[in-house]
Amino acid sequence: MPILELVPDEPTTPFLLDATKKPTLEQLTREEHEALMDAIASQIAQDPASMTRLVQKYMSVATKRDFNTINVQPQAGFVCKTRVVTSKNKKYPVNTAVYINICHAASIPAPPLSTEKEIQKALNAEPDAYYKVPLNMGKERVDGGALIMDACIHMQPYLRSERDLDFRLYILELSMEYVEEIAHVKLSREFTMPSIASKGAIPARLLRLPKPSLLTAVKSEFSMNHVEWKLEPKIKVDKENEMVNVIIRMPDKNSSSWTIDITTNKIILNLQGKSMDIPLPNEIDIHHPRFAAVQAPTTTNNEVATASGATATEEYQDRFLEGSQRIVPYDLLEARGNADKSDDPDAKIYREAKEMFRKGYELCMTIPRSLEDDVLEKYEEDIKTASETMVDAWIMDDKAAPMSERILILGQQYEKVLLKNIPEEQKEGFFVKDSLLFSAWILLVGRQFKHCITTLSLAIDTYADLPARVFFLRASCYLSLGKLRLGIKDLEKALERDPKFSIAYFVLGSVYLSMENERENAIKNYKLYLQNGHADTNDSVHALYALSVLVNHKKRKNEAHEYYVKAKLAEERFRELYGAHTGLSETKRDAIRAHESEAEAQKLISSYAPKKQSDQKMQQLIQSGILNNSYPPNPKHCSHCNATHVKDKPDTPLLACGACRSIWYCSRECQVADFKASHKAQCKQFQAAKTTAEQK
């Protein structure tokens, strides 16, 4: 029978590796290089801890000169209170109270730029999730027997945790895990959120961060040993299906190393920190429902295939922060086609600010979401223009400028661009007017009123040409903190800067109305608002109701009744223009009860009280985009009922309006109902806008 016989290796055999010689990394062929890298990647994928060991090994040879040591003062955010359930630390026995201060600082590294899908993976604790928020835990301290620790994160994830409950729970879980590891305890997941910004004062801390040169050196070394790759896209136009197909050969199959953004005329490829543009032969409709329905690009044999036009890769979906998008009456005026029926100058200012914001936002969305130096250098002018345009819109009318996650990233990009050529010793404390106002905008939306006051005060003290609205915004921060007298002073300063800034009179009247023994000042300022403001506004209606109550307290019954009659007439005018009433405040309720019979008062109060059905309809208007502050209706939502697909067809995308192709519906019934309600006037505007754009 055949047998196997062991024989000595032949040094020259072509079928065996030469055991006497071990090739160096430089001597490996391209195929051997790729095989080695694939093997390392595979090992890291199978054993993620190996990456930690690799980093630890690398860090062990890094010197202090490779790091910057900076002093960081975290800003208070919110507090989590829990208790110890098991302990290996005698210092913290079972049932020890534990306070975790969630705070933030700009110096903490921001989390990696990731898709919403990847972020949701992390929130759901999926095993393949790579998104993680960098967190720096301060030193333990004890107060009254309770353990207190400060978990500091970057401001971007902090702001999201303020309005996203799931994200907040993720941050809290991450913080608890850090505390458990440091203190050698196990914490209860049953916790409370005390209504305080922090438990005790949060001390400053020293933070050691790698210098850019340390990371750049690693990147450069990799680039020197890496085979050069060229962008050579294959583009094919499919006229029959109204599509542009693009095939891009990629340097590897690691899709986490590259991202794709699509605009109307190009594909932006972000690869290993570099941004490259691929011009498209045809302009595509990125708001088409077929575009939004397609998932991420497919990858085969290192090739990524994308389809543009009617169908394309999933477009980046920005998320606006809760509370930053508000229902603005002027949007209702526009939606009903009544903009030309009122000459309210503030409505015109709002429309101009909204258009200015839209231009800045659209430019912002064409900029890659990268903080790499080469990307920032390429898009430097666009970053500056987009930032300064949106800040100008916010200063013109803050209601026209909602805050989003993409704008937060733009803020980081803007800061890096401004500091690019500033000497290291001068970077701390460096600012320009727009960067200060951008920071104040972010802080105000994040309800960081104290820090917003500090930032706006620095701007006011530095720049003498700031408009009245800056004082008004600082006043709103003071009022939110309950510092009424300081708020009043700033409102008065706003009026000194611009006596026609009428909204300040109305707010002054409302503030004085809430204070003891200030009725005369309330009456004075409400009257000044009626003299300087516009009769068609919501505020005029409420000022008249307030005056009817205030004068009635002075026993001037006839005068009070005259104000009440004027308020009802103004309310009717408002309903005619805006299609809605002005709501029900406590002052309005008191006015109705003072001047109507009991039965009529109950009837009126009931009609003004908010109804669930009305709220749902208003939400549909917001979701459809008709009340949107910045950009067009959403192809993923019916503009009348908010459905996400054609009626009775879950897999069929929504239908576009055949005339303007700028608004979407789930059925003929919704289209007809919406056309009668508001789209009739809008449709012509959308058509005119498209025609103008095509002519350009």
C-alpha positions as CSV (number, residue, x, y, z in Angstrom):
1,M,0.0,0.0,0.0
2,P,1.2,3.6,-0.5
3,I,3.0,5.2,2.4
4,L,4.0,8.7,3.3
5,E,7.7,9.2,3.9
6,L,9.1,12.3,5.7
7,V,12.0,13.7,3.8
8,P,14.1,16.8,4.6
9,D,12.9,20.1,3.1
10,E,14.7,21.1,0.0
11,P,15.8,24.8,0.2
12,T,15.2,25.3,-3.4
13,T,11.9,23.6,-3.9
14,P,9.3,26.0,-5.4
15,F,6.5,24.4,-3.4
16,L,7.8,25.1,0.1
17,L,8.7,28.3,1.9
18,D,12.4,28.7,2.5
19,A,12.8,27.8,6.2
20,T,16.2,29.3,6.3
21,K,15.2,32.8,5.3
22,K,12.3,35.0,6.6
23,P,11.4,37.8,4.2
24,T,11.2,41.3,5.7
25,L,8.0,43.4,5.3
26,E,9.6,45.4,2.5
27,Q,10.4,42.2,0.5
28,L,6.8,41.0,0.5
29,T,4.9,41.1,-2.8
30,R,1.7,43.1,-3.3
31,E,-0.3,39.9,-2.9
32,E,1.6,38.9,0.2
33,H,1.0,42.5,1.7
34,E,-2.7,42.2,1.1
35,A,-2.8,38.6,2.5
36,L,-1.0,39.9,5.7
37,M,-3.4,42.8,6.1
38,D,-6.4,40.6,5.6
39,A,-5.0,38.2,8.2
40,I,-4.5,41.0,10.7
41,A,-8.0,42.4,10.0
42,S,-9.5,38.9,10.4
43,Q,-7.7,38.4,13.8
44,I,-8.9,41.8,15.1
45,A,-12.5,41.0,13.9
46,Q,-12.4,37.6,15.7
47,D,-10.7,39.0,18.8
48,P,-11.4,42.8,19.3
49,A,-9.3,42.7,22.4
50,S,-6.2,42.2,20.2
51,M,-6.7,45.8,18.9
52,T,-6.6,47.0,22.5
53,R,-3.4,45.1,23.1
54,L,-1.9,46.5,20.0
55,V,-2.8,50.1,21.1
56,Q,-1.4,49.4,24.6
57,K,1.9,48.1,23.0
58,Y,2.1,51.2,20.8
59,M,1.2,53.6,23.7
60,S,4.0,52.0,25.8
61,V,6.6,53.3,23.5
62,A,5.0,56.8,23.1
63,T,6.7,59.5,25.1
64,K,5.2,62.5,26.9
65,R,6.3,64.7,24.0
66,D,3.8,62.9,21.9
67,F,0.9,64.3,23.9
68,N,-0.7,67.7,24.8
69,T,-1.7,68.2,28.4
70,I,-4.6,70.6,28.7
71,N,-6.7,71.8,31.6
72,V,-10.4,71.2,31.1
73,Q,-13.3,72.6,33.1
74,P,-16.4,70.4,32.4
75,Q,-19.8,72.2,32.1
76,A,-22.6,70.7,34.2
77,G,-25.4,69.0,32.4
78,F,-27.7,66.6,34.3
79,V,-27.4,64.1,37.2
80,C,-28.1,60.4,37.6
81,K,-28.6,59.0,41.1
82,T,-28.4,55.2,41.8
83,R,-27.0,52.9,44.5
84,V,-24.5,50.1,45.0
85,V,-26.0,46.6,44.9
86,T,-22.8,44.5,45.2
87,S,-19.3,45.7,46.2
88,K,-15.7,44.5,46.3
89,N,-14.7,47.8,47.8
90,K,-15.0,48.4,51.5
91,K,-15.1,52.1,50.9
92,Y,-18.5,51.8,49.1
93,P,-20.7,49.2,50.9
94,V,-24.0,47.9,49.5
95,N,-26.7,50.7,49.3
96,T,-24.1,53.5,49.1
97,A,-25.7,56.3,47.2
98,V,-24.0,57.1,43.9
99,Y,-24.3,60.4,41.9
100,I,-23.0,60.5,38.3
101,N,-22.7,64.1,36.9
102,I,-23.1,64.0,33.1
103,C,-21.1,67.0,31.9
104,H,-19.5,68.2,28.7
105,A,-16.5,70.0,27.4
106,A,-15.4,71.0,23.9
107,S,-11.9,69.5,24.5
108,I,-13.2,65.9,24.8
109,P,-12.9,64.1,21.5
110,A,-16.1,64.0,19.5
111,P,-17.5,60.5,18.6
112,P,-16.7,59.2,15.1
113,L,-19.0,60.4,12.3
114,S,-21.4,57.6,11.8
115,T,-24.7,56.9,10.1
116,E,-27.9,56.8,12.1
117,K,-28.0,53.1,11.5
118,E,-24.6,52.6,13.2
119,I,-25.6,54.8,16.1
120,Q,-28.8,52.8,16.6
121,K,-26.7,49.6,16.6
122,A,-24.8,51.0,19.5
123,L,-28.0,52.1,21.3
124,N,-29.3,48.5,20.9
125,A,-26.0,47.0,22.1
126,E,-25.6,45.0,18.9
127,P,-22.3,43.0,18.9
128,D,-21.1,44.4,15.6
129,A,-21.6,48.1,16.6
130,Y,-18.5,50.2,16.4
131,Y,-20.0,53.6,17.3
132,K,-18.9,54.7,20.8
133,V,-18.9,58.1,22.6
134,P,-15.5,59.0,24.1
135,L,-16.0,59.5,27.8
136,N,-13.5,60.9,30.4
137,M,-14.3,60.0,34.0
138,G,-13.0,62.3,36.8
139,K,-11.6,61.2,40.1
140,E,-13.8,59.7,42.8
141,R,-15.0,61.9,45.6
142,V,-17.2,61.3,48.6
143,D,-19.8,63.8,50.0
144,G,-22.0,62.8,53.0
145,G,-21.2,59.1,52.4
146,A,-22.3,59.2,48.8
147,L,-19.9,58.4,45.9
148,I,-19.8,61.2,43.3
149,M,-18.2,60.9,39.9
150,D,-18.2,63.2,36.8
151,A,-18.6,61.7,33.4
152,C,-17.5,64.2,30.7
153,I,-18.4,63.9,27.0
154,H,-18.2,66.1,24.0
155,M,-20.9,68.7,23.5
156,Q,-22.3,67.1,20.3
157,P,-23.4,63.8,22.0
158,Y,-24.4,65.8,25.1
159,L,-26.9,67.9,23.1
160,R,-28.4,64.8,21.6
161,S,-28.8,63.2,25.0
162,E,-30.8,66.3,26.0
163,R,-33.6,65.5,23.6
164,D,-33.2,61.8,22.7
165,L,-34.2,59.5,25.6
166,D,-32.7,56.4,24.1
167,F,-29.4,58.2,23.6
168,R,-29.5,59.5,27.1
169,L,-29.9,56.0,28.4
170,Y,-27.0,54.9,26.3
171,I,-24.8,57.6,27.9
172,L,-26.0,56.7,31.4
173,E,-25.3,53.0,30.8
174,L,-21.8,53.9,29.5
175,S,-21.1,56.1,32.6
176,M,-22.3,53.4,35.0
177,E,-20.0,50.8,33.4
178,Y,-17.1,53.2,33.9
179,V,-18.0,53.8,37.6
180,E,-18.3,50.1,38.2
181,E,-14.9,49.4,36.7
182,I,-13.2,52.2,38.6
183,A,-14.9,51.7,42.0
184,H,-15.1,47.9,41.9
185,V,-18.8,47.9,42.5
186,K,-22.1,46.9,40.8
187,L,-24.7,49.6,40.4
188,S,-28.5,49.3,40.3
189,R,-30.0,50.1,37.0
190,E,-33.0,51.6,38.8
191,F,-32.1,55.3,39.0
192,T,-33.6,58.7,39.4
193,M,-32.7,62.0,37.7
194,P,-32.6,64.8,40.3
195,S,-33.6,68.2,39.0
196,I,-30.1,69.7,39.5
197,A,-27.4,70.4,36.9
198,S,-24.7,68.7,39.1
199,K,-24.1,67.2,42.5
200,G,-21.6,69.6,43.9
201,A,-19.1,71.6,42.0
202,I,-17.4,69.8,39.1
203,P,-13.6,70.2,39.5
204,A,-11.3,70.9,36.6
205,R,-9.2,68.1,35.3
206,L,-6.0,67.6,33.3
207,L,-6.5,65.8,30.0
208,R,-3.7,64.2,27.9
209,L,-4.5,64.1,24.2
210,P,-2.3,62.8,21.4
211,K,-0.7,65.5,19.3
212,P,-1.9,65.4,15.6
213,S,1.7,64.6,14.6
214,L,1.5,61.2,16.4
215,L,-1.5,60.1,14.4
216,T,-0.3,61.7,11.2
217,A,2.9,59.7,11.4
218,V,1.0,56.5,11.6
219,K,-1.1,57.5,8.6
220,S,1.9,58.6,6.6
221,E,3.7,55.3,7.3
222,F,0.7,53.3,6.2
223,S,0.4,55.5,3.0
224,M,4.1,54.9,2.1
225,N,3.7,51.1,2.2
226,H,0.2,51.1,0.6
227,V,-0.3,50.4,-3.1
228,E,-1.5,53.6,-4.8
229,W,-5.2,53.6,-5.7
230,K,-6.9,55.8,-8.3
231,L,-10.5,56.9,-8.5
232,E,-11.8,55.6,-11.9
233,P,-15.6,55.5,-11.7
234,K,-17.6,53.8,-14.5
235,I,-20.7,55.9,-15.3
236,K,-23.7,54.7,-17.4
237,V,-26.9,56.5,-18.1
238,D,-30.0,54.3,-18.1
239,K,-32.5,56.5,-20.0
240,E,-35.3,54.0,-19.9
241,N,-35.4,53.9,-16.1
242,E,-34.3,57.5,-15.7
243,M,-31.2,56.5,-13.7
244,V,-27.5,57.1,-13.6
245,N,-25.5,54.0,-12.6
246,V,-22.0,54.6,-11.1
247,I,-19.5,51.8,-10.4
248,I,-16.5,52.7,-8.3
249,R,-13.6,50.3,-7.7
250,M,-12.5,50.7,-4.1
251,P,-9.1,49.9,-2.6
252,D,-10.6,47.4,-0.1
253,K,-13.8,45.8,1.1
254,N,-13.8,47.7,4.4
255,S,-16.9,49.9,3.9
256,S,-16.3,51.6,7.3
257,S,-13.3,53.4,5.8
258,W,-15.4,55.2,3.2
259,T,-18.7,57.0,2.9
260,I,-20.7,58.4,0.0
261,D,-22.9,61.6,-0.1
262,I,-25.0,62.5,-3.2
263,T,-26.0,65.9,-4.3
264,T,-28.0,67.0,-7.3
265,N,-24.9,67.0,-9.6
266,K,-22.2,65.0,-8.1
267,I,-21.2,62.1,-5.8
268,I,-18.9,63.0,-2.9
269,L,-16.6,60.1,-1.9
270,N,-15.0,60.3,1.5
271,L,-12.1,57.8,1.7
272,Q,-9.6,57.6,4.6
273,G,-10.2,61.2,5.4
274,K,-9.9,62.5,1.9
275,S,-12.9,63.9,-0.1
276,M,-13.3,63.3,-3.9
277,D,-16.0,64.6,-6.2
278,I,-17.5,62.5,-9.0
279,P,-19.4,64.8,-11.4
280,L,-22.6,63.3,-12.8
281,P,-23.6,63.7,-16.5
282,N,-27.2,64.6,-15.6
283,E,-28.8,66.6,-12.7
284,I,-30.7,64.2,-10.5
285,D,-33.7,64.7,-8.2
286,I,-32.6,63.7,-4.7
287,H,-36.1,64.4,-3.3
288,H,-37.7,61.8,-5.6
289,P,-39.4,59.0,-3.5
290,R,-37.5,56.3,-5.5
291,F,-34.2,58.0,-4.4
292,A,-35.1,57.8,-0.7
293,A,-36.3,54.2,-0.9
294,V,-33.0,52.6,-1.9
295,Q,-30.7,51.3,0.7
296,A,-26.9,51.6,1.1
297,P,-24.6,51.0,-1.9
298,T,-23.8,47.3,-2.8
299,T,-20.2,46.0,-2.7
300,T,-18.9,43.2,-4.8
301,N,-15.2,42.4,-5.3
302,N,-14.0,45.7,-4.0
303,E,-16.5,47.5,-6.2
304,V,-19.2,49.8,-4.9
305,A,-22.3,50.3,-7.1
306,T,-24.5,53.3,-6.7
307,A,-27.5,54.4,-8.7
308,S,-28.3,58.1,-9.0
309,G,-31.3,60.0,-10.4
310,A,-34.7,58.6,-9.7
311,T,-32.9,55.9,-7.6
312,A,-29.8,56.3,-5.6
313,T,-27.9,55.4,-2.4
314,E,-29.6,56.3,0.9
315,E,-29.2,60.0,1.3
316,Y,-27.8,61.3,4.6
317,Q,-30.8,62.1,6.8
318,D,-30.1,65.0,9.1
319,R,-31.9,65.2,12.4
320,F,-33.2,68.5,13.8
321,L,-33.0,69.0,17.6
322,E,-36.1,68.8,19.6
323,G,-37.5,72.2,20.4
324,S,-35.5,74.0,17.7
325,Q,-38.2,73.5,15.1
326,R,-41.3,75.5,16.2
327,I,-44.6,76.2,14.6
328,V,-44.3,79.8,13.3
329,P,-47.6,81.5,12.4
330,Y,-46.0,83.1,9.4
331,D,-45.7,79.6,7.9
332,L,-49.4,79.1,8.2
333,L,-49.9,82.5,6.5
334,E,-47.7,81.3,3.6
335,A,-49.4,77.9,3.4
336,R,-52.8,79.4,3.1
337,G,-51.7,81.7,0.3
338,N,-52.4,84.8,2.4
339,A,-48.9,86.3,2.6
340,D,-50.0,89.2,0.3
341,K,-53.0,90.0,2.6
342,S,-50.9,91.3,5.5
343,D,-48.2,93.9,5.4
344,D,-46.7,92.8,8.7
345,P,-42.9,93.8,8.4
346,D,-41.9,91.0,10.7
347,A,-43.4,88.4,8.3
348,K,-41.2,89.8,5.6
349,I,-38.1,89.6,7.8
350,Y,-39.0,86.0,8.8
351,R,-39.3,85.0,5.1
352,E,-36.0,86.6,4.3
353,A,-34.3,84.9,7.2
354,K,-35.8,81.6,6.3
355,E,-34.6,81.9,2.7
356,M,-31.1,82.9,4.0
357,F,-31.1,79.9,6.3
358,R,-32.2,77.6,3.5
359,K,-29.3,78.7,1.3
360,G,-26.7,78.3,4.1
361,Y,-28.2,74.9,5.0
362,E,-28.2,73.6,1.4
363,L,-24.5,74.6,1.1
364,C,-23.8,72.9,4.4
365,M,-25.3,69.7,3.1
366,T,-22.9,69.6,0.1
367,I,-19.9,69.6,2.5
368,P,-18.5,66.2,3.6
369,R,-19.1,65.5,7.3
370,S,-15.4,65.2,8.0
371,L,-12.9,66.9,10.3
372,E,-9.8,65.8,8.4
373,D,-7.5,68.7,7.6
374,D,-7.4,68.0,3.8
375,V,-11.2,68.0,3.6
376,L,-11.5,71.2,5.6
377,E,-8.9,72.9,3.4
378,K,-10.7,71.9,0.2
379,Y,-14.1,73.1,1.5
380,E,-12.8,76.0,3.7
381,E,-14.7,78.8,1.8
382,D,-18.0,76.8,1.7
383,I,-17.7,76.0,5.5
384,K,-17.2,79.7,6.2
385,T,-20.0,80.8,3.9
386,A,-22.5,78.2,5.2
387,S,-21.7,79.0,8.8
388,E,-21.9,82.8,8.5
389,T,-25.0,82.7,6.3
390,M,-27.0,80.6,8.8
391,V,-25.7,82.7,11.8
392,D,-26.9,85.8,9.9
393,A,-30.3,84.2,9.5
394,W,-30.4,83.3,13.2
395,I,-29.7,86.9,14.1
396,M,-32.2,88.2,11.7
397,D,-35.0,86.0,13.2
398,D,-34.1,83.1,15.4
399,K,-37.4,81.4,14.7
400,A,-36.2,80.9,11.1
401,A,-33.1,78.9,12.0
402,P,-33.6,75.5,13.6
403,M,-30.6,73.5,14.9
404,S,-29.6,70.1,13.6
405,E,-26.9,67.5,14.1
406,R,-25.3,68.4,10.7
407,I,-25.1,72.1,11.8
408,L,-23.4,71.0,15.0
409,I,-20.8,69.2,12.9
410,L,-20.5,72.3,10.8
411,G,-19.8,74.3,14.0
412,Q,-16.8,72.0,14.7
413,Q,-15.6,72.3,11.1
414,Y,-15.9,76.1,11.3
415,E,-13.9,76.3,14.5
416,K,-11.1,74.1,13.0
417,V,-11.0,76.2,9.9
418,L,-10.7,79.5,11.9
419,L,-7.9,78.1,14.0
420,K,-6.0,76.6,11.2
421,N,-3.3,79.4,10.9
422,I,-3.5,80.7,14.5
423,P,-0.3,80.0,16.5
424,E,-0.7,77.4,19.2
425,E,-0.2,79.8,22.1
426,Q,-3.0,82.1,20.7
427,K,-5.6,79.5,20.0
428,E,-7.1,79.4,23.5
429,G,-9.6,82.3,23.7
430,F,-9.4,83.1,19.9
431,F,-12.7,84.0,18.3
432,V,-14.4,86.1,15.7
433,K,-17.9,87.6,15.8
434,D,-19.6,84.8,13.9
435,S,-17.9,82.0,15.9
436,L,-19.2,83.6,19.1
437,L,-22.7,83.9,17.7
438,F,-22.6,80.3,16.3
439,S,-21.6,79.1,19.8
440,A,-24.4,81.1,21.4
441,W,-26.9,79.6,18.9
442,I,-25.8,76.1,19.9
443,L,-25.9,76.9,23.6
444,L,-29.3,78.5,23.5
445,V,-30.9,75.5,21.6
446,G,-29.2,73.2,24.1
447,R,-30.8,75.2,27.0
448,Q,-27.3,76.0,28.4
449,F,-28.6,79.5,29.4
450,K,-25.7,80.4,31.7
451,H,-23.0,79.7,29.1
452,C,-25.1,81.3,26.4
453,I,-25.3,84.5,28.5
454,T,-21.5,84.4,29.0
455,T,-20.9,84.0,25.2
456,L,-23.4,86.7,24.2
457,S,-21.9,89.1,26.8
458,L,-18.5,88.6,25.3
459,A,-19.9,89.3,21.9
460,I,-21.7,92.4,23.1
461,D,-18.6,93.7,25.0
462,T,-16.4,93.1,21.9
463,Y,-18.5,94.2,19.0
464,A,-20.4,97.5,19.2
465,D,-22.5,96.9,16.0
466,L,-24.6,94.0,17.2
467,P,-28.3,94.3,16.5
468,A,-31.2,94.5,19.0
469,R,-31.9,90.8,18.7
470,V,-28.7,89.9,20.4
471,F,-29.8,91.7,23.6
472,F,-33.3,90.1,23.1
473,L,-31.7,86.6,23.0
474,R,-29.6,87.3,26.1
475,A,-32.8,88.6,27.8
476,S,-34.6,85.3,27.0
477,C,-31.7,83.4,28.7
478,Y,-32.1,85.6,31.8
479,L,-35.8,85.1,31.9
480,S,-35.4,81.3,31.5
481,L,-33.2,81.3,34.6
482,G,-35.8,83.4,36.5
483,K,-33.6,86.5,36.6
484,L,-36.4,88.8,35.6
485,R,-34.7,92.2,36.4
486,L,-31.7,91.3,34.3
487,G,-34.0,90.2,31.5
488,I,-35.9,93.5,31.7
489,K,-32.7,95.5,31.4
490,D,-31.7,93.6,28.3
491,L,-35.1,94.1,26.7
492,E,-34.8,97.8,27.4
493,K,-31.3,97.8,25.8
494,A,-32.7,96.1,22.8
495,L,-35.2,98.9,22.4
496,E,-32.5,101.5,22.9
497,R,-30.7,99.9,20.0
498,D,-33.8,99.7,17.8
499,P,-37.1,101.4,19.1
500,K,-39.0,99.6,16.3
501,F,-38.0,96.2,17.8
502,S,-41.6,95.8,18.9
503,I,-41.6,92.3,20.3
504,A,-39.5,93.5,23.2
505,Y,-42.5,95.7,24.3
506,F,-44.8,92.7,24.3
507,V,-42.3,90.5,26.3
508,L,-41.8,93.4,28.8
509,G,-45.6,93.6,29.3
510,S,-45.8,89.9,29.9
511,V,-42.9,89.9,32.4
512,Y,-44.3,92.8,34.3
513,L,-47.7,91.1,34.3
514,S,-46.2,88.1,36.1
515,M,-44.6,90.3,38.8
516,E,-46.1,91.8,41.9
517,N,-47.1,95.4,41.9
518,E,-46.1,96.0,38.3
519,R,-49.4,96.4,36.6
520,E,-48.8,100.0,35.5
521,N,-45.6,98.9,33.8
522,A,-47.4,96.0,32.2
523,I,-50.1,98.3,30.9
524,K,-47.5,100.8,29.6
525,N,-45.6,98.2,27.6
526,Y,-48.6,96.5,26.2
527,K,-49.9,99.8,24.9
528,L,-46.4,100.6,23.4
529,Y,-46.5,97.2,21.7
530,L,-49.9,98.0,20.1
531,Q,-48.5,101.4,18.9
532,N,-45.3,99.9,17.4
533,G,-46.3,96.3,16.5
534,H,-48.6,95.1,13.8
535,A,-52.3,94.4,14.3
536,D,-52.3,91.1,12.5
537,T,-50.0,89.3,15.0
538,N,-50.8,86.7,17.6
539,D,-49.0,89.1,20.1
540,S,-51.5,91.9,19.3
541,V,-54.4,89.7,20.2
542,H,-52.9,88.7,23.5
543,A,-51.9,92.3,24.3
544,L,-55.5,93.4,23.9
545,Y,-56.8,90.5,26.1
546,A,-54.1,91.4,28.8
547,L,-55.1,95.1,28.7
548,S,-58.8,94.2,29.2
549,V,-57.8,92.3,32.4
550,L,-55.3,94.8,33.7
551,V,-57.7,97.8,33.2
552,N,-60.6,95.9,34.7
553,H,-58.5,95.6,37.9
554,K,-58.4,99.4,37.9
555,K,-62.2,99.5,37.9
556,R,-62.2,101.1,34.4
557,K,-65.0,98.8,33.2
558,N,-65.8,100.6,30.0
559,E,-62.2,100.9,28.9
560,A,-61.6,97.2,29.8
561,H,-64.7,96.1,27.7
562,E,-63.4,98.2,24.7
563,Y,-60.1,96.3,24.8
564,Y,-61.9,93.0,25.0
565,V,-64.1,93.8,22.0
566,K,-60.9,94.8,20.0
567,A,-59.3,91.5,21.1
568,K,-62.2,89.5,19.7
569,L,-62.1,91.4,16.4
570,A,-58.3,90.9,16.2
571,E,-58.8,87.2,16.9
572,E,-61.3,86.9,14.0
573,R,-58.8,88.7,11.7
574,F,-56.0,86.3,12.8
575,R,-58.2,83.3,12.2
576,E,-59.1,84.6,8.7
577,L,-55.4,85.0,7.8
578,Y,-53.9,82.0,9.5
579,G,-56.7,79.5,9.7
580,A,-56.2,79.0,13.4
581,H,-57.0,80.8,16.7
582,T,-54.3,82.2,19.0
583,G,-54.6,79.5,21.7
584,L,-55.8,79.8,25.3
585,S,-53.6,81.5,27.9
586,E,-54.6,82.1,31.6
587,T,-54.9,85.9,30.8
588,K,-57.2,85.2,27.9
589,R,-59.3,82.9,30.1
590,D,-59.7,85.6,32.7
591,A,-60.7,88.1,30.1
592,I,-63.4,85.9,28.7
593,R,-64.8,85.2,32.2
594,A,-64.8,88.9,33.0
595,H,-66.8,90.0,29.9
596,E,-69.0,87.1,28.9
597,S,-71.9,85.3,30.6
598,E,-71.1,82.0,32.3
599,A,-72.6,79.9,29.5
600,E,-70.9,81.9,26.7
601,A,-67.6,81.9,28.6
602,Q,-67.6,78.1,28.9
603,K,-68.4,77.8,25.2
604,L,-65.6,80.1,24.1
605,I,-63.0,78.6,26.5
606,S,-63.9,75.1,25.2
607,S,-63.4,76.3,21.6
608,Y,-60.0,77.7,22.4
609,A,-58.8,74.8,24.5
610,P,-56.3,72.5,22.7
611,K,-57.9,69.4,21.2
612,K,-56.1,66.2,20.5
613,Q,-57.3,66.0,17.0
614,S,-56.1,69.5,16.2
615,D,-52.7,68.6,17.6
616,Q,-52.4,65.6,15.4
617,K,-53.3,67.6,12.3
618,M,-50.7,70.2,13.3
619,Q,-48.1,67.4,13.6
620,Q,-49.1,66.2,10.2
621,L,-48.5,69.7,8.8
622,I,-45.1,69.8,10.5
623,Q,-44.1,66.3,9.2
624,S,-45.3,67.1,5.7
625,G,-43.0,70.0,5.5
626,I,-45.6,72.7,5.0
627,L,-44.6,74.2,8.3
628,N,-41.0,73.2,7.9
629,N,-38.6,76.0,8.7
630,S,-35.9,75.2,6.2
631,Y,-36.5,72.7,3.5
632,P,-39.1,71.1,1.2
633,P,-41.7,68.4,2.0
634,N,-40.4,64.9,2.7
635,P,-40.8,62.2,0.0
636,K,-41.0,59.7,2.8
637,H,-44.2,61.1,4.4
638,C,-47.6,61.9,2.9
639,S,-48.1,65.7,3.1
640,H,-51.7,65.2,4.3
641,C,-51.8,62.2,6.6
642,N,-48.1,61.5,7.2
643,A,-48.3,57.9,5.8
644,T,-45.0,56.5,4.6
645,H,-46.3,54.5,1.5
646,V,-49.1,54.4,-1.0
647,K,-52.4,53.5,0.5
648,D,-52.8,49.7,0.9
649,K,-49.4,49.1,-0.8
650,P,-46.7,49.0,1.9
651,D,-43.9,48.4,-0.5
652,T,-44.8,51.2,-2.9
653,P,-43.2,54.7,-2.5
654,L,-45.4,57.8,-2.3
655,L,-46.8,59.6,-5.3
656,A,-45.5,63.1,-6.3
657,C,-47.8,66.0,-7.3
658,G,-47.9,65.8,-11.1
659,A,-47.8,69.6,-11.4
660,C,-44.9,70.7,-9.2
661,R,-43.4,67.3,-8.3
662,S,-42.4,68.9,-5.0
663,I,-44.9,67.3,-2.5
664,W,-46.0,63.7,-1.9
665,Y,-49.2,61.8,-1.2
666,C,-50.3,58.3,-0.4
667,S,-53.6,58.5,-2.3
668,R,-55.7,60.6,-4.6
669,E,-58.0,61.4,-1.6
670,C,-55.2,62.9,0.4
671,Q,-54.0,64.9,-2.6
672,V,-57.4,66.5,-3.2
673,A,-57.9,67.3,0.5
674,D,-54.5,68.8,0.8
675,F,-54.9,70.8,-2.4
676,K,-58.0,72.4,-1.1
677,A,-56.5,73.1,2.3
678,S,-53.2,74.7,1.4
679,H,-51.3,73.2,-1.6
680,K,-53.3,75.1,-4.2
681,A,-51.3,78.3,-3.6
682,Q,-48.0,76.5,-2.9
683,C,-48.2,74.4,-6.1
684,K,-47.8,77.5,-8.3
685,Q,-44.9,78.8,-6.2
686,F,-43.1,75.4,-6.4
687,Q,-43.6,75.4,-10.2
688,A,-42.3,78.9,-10.6
689,A,-39.3,78.1,-8.4
690,K,-38.5,75.0,-10.6
691,T,-38.8,77.0,-13.8
692,T,-36.5,79.7,-12.5
693,A,-34.0,77.1,-11.4
694,E,-34.0,75.4,-14.8
695,Q,-33.5,78.7,-16.6
696,K,-30.5,79.4,-14.5
